[in-house]
Amino acid sequence: MCGSRIFVERPLYEKFKLAFVEKVKALKVGDPFQEETRIGAIVSLPHLEKISYYIQLAKEEGGTILCGGERVYPEGELASGYYLAPTVIEGLPSNCRTNMEEIFGPVVTIMPFDTEEEVLAYANSTKYGLAATVWTQNLTRAHRVAAHLHSGIVWINCWLLRDLRTPFGGVKQSGVGREGGFEALEFFTEEKNVCISLK
């Protein structure tokens, strides 16, 4: 449910990019037991290699690494762990592999957009659709965009707020059915047909 693509209206793009990269660079990678740590280890070496492959692929697809992209080696007993600096990439086409495939790592791409129709086309162009966020001061626009997003969850001006009484699940290749809420009763219920002939 962590977003991997950020679309920013063009008039705000440069301001957002500078502020966002500054915040990402400040994220501490390392020991999750230290209070200041914000990013822990990658689960395995093969997964670290997969993420690194996509960062290299992004460069080949025309992307520019704004920050991160390299392995981090904490000191002490964590030195042999699989850590990666959080990575921000810009300059990629919306339909490249880096934007279309799931990386599952601390990697995000950023892209400017000009119109609502354009950004909806970008957002809906993948085969996945678990969660999306929309940030706007215009509530009418928020409802309109949310209605057109092909996503099981849409957060407006927030992220990862979850009430277990509400449905959880994705669309397309991000899942089938829903957990949570009344929808879960049907999803987790197995019907049985018992047929008896009295003849």
N, C-alpha and C positions, 0 to 999 in steps of 0.2 A: 504494500500500500504506500510505499515511498515513491513519490513521483520521480520519473527519470527524464521528463521533458518539461521545460518551462517556456511558455509563450508570453511575451510581453508586448503591449502596444508600443508601436514604434516611437511615439513622442517621449515615452518614459524609458526606452530601452537602454540608452547609454548610462543614464543615472542609476537605473536598477542594476545594470551589469557591474558597475564600479562598486556599489555598496554591497552587492551580493558576494562578489569575489573577495572583498575585504573580510566579510564575515566568515566565509568558507576557509580562507587562509588561517583564520584565528582558531579554528576548531582543533582541539588537542586530540591527537591519535595516541593510543597506548593502553595502559592498564585500566580496565573497566572498574577496578576497585578504588581508583583515585577520583575524587569528586570532580576535578576539573576536566577529566577525560570525557570526550563527546563521541569518539569513534573507536570501537574495539577492533579485534582481529577478524580477518576473513576466515571462514570456517575450515578451509583446507588449502593445501598448495595447488591442487588442480583447479579449484575455484579462483584463487588468486591469478593463476595463469590465464583462466578464461577472461577475467576482467581486464587483465593487461593486454590480452589479444584485442579486445574491443577498443581499448584506448588507442592502440596502434592502428586498428582499422579506421577509427575516426580520423586520424591524421591522413590516411590514404584516401579517405572519402572527401577530403578538403577541409576538415575541421581544424580549429586552432585551440590548443590547450591553454586556457587562461590561468589555471592553477592546478596543482596536484599532478596526478598521473604517474608518480614514482612510488616505489616501495619505501616504507618507513621501518627503521630498525630501532626499537626502543632499547634502552640499556637494561642490564641485569638479566634476570631469568626469562624475560620476555623477548630477548634479542633474536631468538630463532623463530619467533612467531610470524604469522602472515598478515602484515599490516600494510595499508595502502593510503596514501594521502588523498583526501577527498578531491575529486576532479570535476572541473567545470569546463565544458567545451562549447565553442560557438562556431558559426560559419558552415554548419552542415545543412544539406538539403533535407526537407521534411521527410522524404521517402527513402533515405539511405538506411542501410542495415543497422547502424548504430542507433537510429531513432525508431526502427521498426521491431527490433528484437529485444528480449529481456536480458539485461546484464546482471541484475541482482548484486550490485556493488555500489560503493560510494562515488557514483558517476552520474552527472546530470548534464543535459544539453540545454542551451538557451537559444531562443530564436525570436526575432521581432515579427509582428504581424500588423496588418493595416485595417482589416475589416473583420467583423464578427463571423461572417460566412467563411472567410479564409481560416480563421483560427479553429472553427468547428471542423472544417475539413482536415486540418492537421491533427487535431485531437482524436478524431474518429477514424483515422486512416490505419490504425494498427489492428491486428487480430485479437488484441487483448482489451479488457474493459472492466477492471475491478474497481478502481477509485479515481476520482478527479477532484481538484479544488478550483474554485473560481474566486478571485479577489476583485471586488468592485464596490463602489459606493452607491451604485444604481441598482436598487432592489428589483425593479422591473426587468432590467437586463439580466440580473442574476437568475431569476426564475426562467426567463426565456432561454438563456444559454444552458442551464441545468436540464431543461426539458429536451434539448437537442443533443446532449452529450450521450454517447453510447457507453454508459458506465453504470455499474450496479450501485455505486455510492458517489454522491456529489456533495462535497463540503463547500459551504459558502463562507468566505472570510474566516476560515478555521481549518484545522486538520486533525484527524485522528480522534475527534470527539465521538465516543461510541456509547450507546445505551443498548444493553443486551435485549431490551424489549423491541428493538427495531430490526428490520431484516438486514442481513449481511450476506453478500455474495456478488459475483461479477456476471458479466455478459460475454458473449463470443467465447474465446478460448480461456477466459478467466473464471470459468466455473459454471455449474448447473445447479439450480435450486437455491434456496436461502436458508441460512441459520438465523435464529433469533426471531422474535415476534411470532404472530399467529401463523406466518408462512412456514415456520419450522415444523409445526404440528403436522402439516400435510407432507412436507419433505421427508420427515423421519417416521411416517406412518406407513406400514405395509398392509395393504388390503388383502383379504383372503376371500376367495369364492368357494363356498361349500355347496355342492349341488347333489341333492338326493332324489333318486327316482323311486316313487312308491309303486311302480308297476311290477 
